[in-house]
C-alpha cells in the first residue's frame, strides 16, 4: 500500500511540475508575442514616426471624417515608443487642420511629458489644434510652403430655420432651461445666446494663446498679435517665430543626430502606412 501511495504522489508531483512548465512556457510565448505586437522597432530603426493626420477628435466615430487622430491613439503610441529599447526619439509628422480644443490639448500634454526627444514636421498643413500639437515638440520643422498657424477658435454652423419654414417645417422648442436649445441649427440664434457663445469662444481663445505662448517661450502679447485665426506659409511662420526651421525629414534627421549625439547615418525612421491605426 505504501509503494502504491508513494507512486501516486510521485506521479502527482511530476504532473504538477509538467503543468507548471507548460504554464511558464505559455506565459513566455504570450509575453513575447505581446511585446512583438506592441514594439515599434524590429531593431533596424530607432526613431518612431507618429502621424498626426486628419481631424483631431476625442474618439473615432465622433464625426464623419475619413481620417481621425485621437488622444488615446497618441497616448498608446508614445507608451509603446518609450517602452521599446530600440527607440531613441519620436518624429511627429503633422498633416492636420486641427480639431477639438480638449483633444488637441491632451495630445499636446502627452508629447510634452514624453521621456523621449520629440521633433515635429509640418507637411501641407499644421493649423489650429494641430499647431498646438506641433508646439509641444522640442523643435518644429515646416515646409516653406506649409500652411501654419490659424490660432483661433470657431463654432460657426449652418442655420436652417428659413429653409425649414419654406418646406413647411416648424421647430417646436421644448426644454427645461432657457439656453438648452442654444445653437440648434433648426432655430434662429437669439442675441442672448450669441452673447454666451462669444463669451465662451473668447475664454477658449485666450487659453489657446496662453498655451502657445508658454510652449514657444514667447510673450502672450506677441502670440495674441498673430492669433487672428489666419494661417501663413512656412516661410512666414519662420519669420514670426511659429516654427524653428524650414525643411522636412532631412532636417529632422539632423536634429535627432545632434540631440542624440549620433551620426546622421545612425538615425533611421520606423516607417508607417498612411492611416494612424496601421502604424504598428
PyMOL commands that set and color helices and strands:
alter all, ss='L'
color gray80, all
select helices_A, chain A and resi 2-38+71-83+101-112+129-135+161-166+191-215+220-224+234-239+249-260+264-266+276-278
alter helices_A, ss='H'
color red, helices_A
select strands_A, chain A and resi 47-56+68-69+89-99+117-127+139-142+147-149+231-233+245-246+269-270
alter strands_A, ss='S'
color yellow, strands_A
deselect
rebuild
show_as cartoon
